[in-house]
Amino acid sequence: MGIRTNRKAQRMKRQVRTSCFVALLMGILSISAQQDPQFTQYMYNTLNVNPAYAGSRGHLTALLLHRSQWVGVNGAPTTQVLAVDGPMGNNVGLGLVLSHDALGPASEVFVDANFSYTVKLDDKDKLLSFGLKGGGRMFNVDFSKGLVENPDVAFQNNIKNKFFPTVGAGIYYHNKKSYLGLAVPNFFAQDHYDGEEQEIAAERLHYYLIGGKIMDLTPDIKFKPAFFVKWVPGAPVIADISANAMLMETFTAGLAYRWDDSFSALLGLQISPDLSMGYSYDLTTSDLRSYTSGTHEVFLRYEFKTVEKRLKSPRFY
């Protein structure tokens, strides 16, 4: 009798674990589809946020970024980005962004081409850029990852290389000391998964507002506040604020706060006139803080500057 009771209890525990996993999986997929990847060092990864940024630095630029979110949580998000952009003539900028995002059993590969056109607002340095992006994403889900016992019927059909087109636009005001941009990265709304019994995760419009300023505190110290706001209908607003100080145009250190989510520390180094790198560490303030050691993000940026460009004062965004 005791053996039967023990076996029954074990079966009940397995069923509870499976039910909890299914519920968690549905939540993860819903969050993943409603929210594009987020970044702490958005001020250096602006092309991924706004297509109007393409070519605004005045020379060819390449950026590599990796983000590991919620380290210690199985299936937590990881993101890799390769972004390349540069000017084509006096008014046109072109850029290409390749990125990979993984969350639990789901993964996406993004490929987006970016175009910008810039007009001068005065005879000095005030510029207004208009941008368009076009491309697509390949969406995959392997429901066997993590779900072994008694899988739900709605989670037995994997999704493989499902293509979704991307068309977005943005506007970007900038000068030597400040910038402000607004963008919608994708105008299409699509359903990522439609099972026989239920629909999971509809892609929704994202609205991005980004801005920042550079202030000279002393000849050797520059102060760089910045903000980023992301709004998705039906989801909480995500708002980031950051403050960085640059010393001797070489070392950067700062702090950031994501509303109701995390605190961050940021470090940067200008290794050479052409090469820079940055690192950020996020410490979550949400309920996940008991399960994760934090989030790590690192980037490398290389700028193909000419001799003439090197003689000019560098831009720090």
Secondary structure, 3 states (H helix, E strand, C coil): CHHHHHHHHHHHHHHHHHHHHHHHHHHHHHHHHHCCCCCCCCCCCHHHCCHHHCCCCCCEEEEEEEEEEEECCCCCCEEEEEEEEEEECCCEEEEEEEEEEEECCEEEEEEEEEEEEEEECCCCCCEEEEEEEEEEEEEEECCCCCCCCCCCHHHCCCEEEEEEEEEEEEEEEECCCEEEEEEECCCCCCEEEECCCCEEEECCCCEEEEEEECEEEECCEEEEEEEEEEECCCCCCEEEEEEEEEECCCEEEEEEEECCCEEEEEEEEECCCCEEEEEEEEEECCHHHHCCCEEEEEEEEEEECCHHHHHCCCCCC
